[in-house]
Amino acid sequence: MQLDRVVLLEPAGAKYFVVLDREVVNIPAVGVVRADTLRSALGRRWSVGGRSFLVLTPSIRDAVGSVRRQAQIIGPKDAASLIWNCDIKAGDVVVEVGAGSGALTLVLAQAVGPTGRVVTYDVRSDFLDRARENVAAAGLGERVEFKLGDGRAAIPETQVDAFVVDIPDPWEAVGTAANSLRPCGHFASYSPNVEQVNRTVAALRARTFVEVRTLEIIEREIEASESGTHPSFAPLGHTGYLTFARCVIETF
């Protein structure tokens, strides 16, 4: 299988996500290079114009980091928790309400694999277009169906494995989730403030959802050097609250 994407890593840590979709590619702020040159340099140092890069295969973290933003994105620390707590795996079908810039869509598409499917809804066509571009750039477009519409209203998808919500009023999508999820399927929502959490939890408890819980993920990087090891002075603190639940047929 021919390599179709690479990441160029500079010594200072800057990265350039490059799609090798033509014989000669123009990399903004870097220069023009033949795609085969980068393919043959995989895992090695490559230089151009006095600058040196390492040529790497892109990870999903690289893909998310390269998205062109139309709206605020769900970052890696929260996205990873969503995948884990919703038990999203290869072959699953996932509905996403609120495509935004498509960063979480990328992560979901990676998790379901080539046999799974992600259906993502957004009420704004410009958000949906940007999400589609970002997902295509990562090479995951075949796994995702983009739909212009309101995921809080009735949708045709049923028996889905997970229902993930990133909109200002996630509680309004709980009824749709209850109708779309398979028995024991997972619900998740991302909310910046606790009032959104309160209303979402109340809506979940009013229906047949169990294991309702909310998490906040705090991440702090550790910097290690010859002079010593210490926590980063720029910790990534609060970004949002993650609410999870499972849909069942009967409760206690």
Secondary structure, DSSP 8 states (H G I E B T S, - for coil): ----EEEEE-TTS-EEEEE--SSEEEETTTEEEEHHHHHHTBTSEEEETTEEEEEE---HHHHHHT---SS----HHHHHHHHHHTT--TT-EEEEE--TTSHHHHHHHHHH-TT-EEEEEES-HHHHHHHHHHHHHTT-GGGEEEEES-TTS--S--SEEEEEE-SS-GGGGHHHHHHHEEEEEEEEEEESSHHHHHHHHHHHHTTTEEEEEEEE--B--EEEETTEEEE-SS-B----EEEEEEE-S---
